[in-house]
């Protein structure tokens, strides 16, 4: 089963994904969005937060293409390991189509032809095979988002906090609504967990219960 762990930056996706992998052990694989050591990603992320001119569509295109390649690689690994698509799990710490949410904000100031070009590229590159059959969406408000962002300590985000505060607020304000539109477009099931005031362990327990319920529904 291809399961998406979705939500805003610093909503708790990575911690939940790690707990799920630990729980399911040999019956699951995890695709993390990007490695902390990924020099290209970190450089481009810094340029994004520095608001380099004429860079937005370059960043969005790179992120999408790179993420799709990673999905293909881990799908092949899933098959080579002999894992079962009906009973075993392939977790995605954010899935590729979610990048459309970021693009909807990052390209908002661009000419219409650039937005249309990205839409065409996105629809051509992203297929049903790249979309999870089920997703857990971790919802978070701005106060908890800010707390978690500073707690995780990604230097480029902390250093650029004041310059990008409005950007983060705008992204958060549209994230769930655009996610739901994506879910409707690609017709996958999802559950929303309000993570505000919950511990990581509490979020894990809720997510695990929902995933097991979904798994059981497939086998009935």
Secondary structure, 3 states (H helix, E strand, C coil): CEEEEEECCCCCHHHHHHHHHHHHHHHEEEECCCCCCCHHHHHHHHHHHCCCCCCHHHHHHHHHHHHHHHHHHHHHHHHHCCCCCCCCEEEEECCHHHHHHHHHHHCCCCCHHHHHHHHHHHHHHCCHHHCCCEEEEEECCHHHHHHHHHHHCCHHHHHCHHHHHHHHHHHHHHHHHHHHHHHHHHCCEEEEEECCCCCHHHHHHHHHHHHHHHHHHHHC
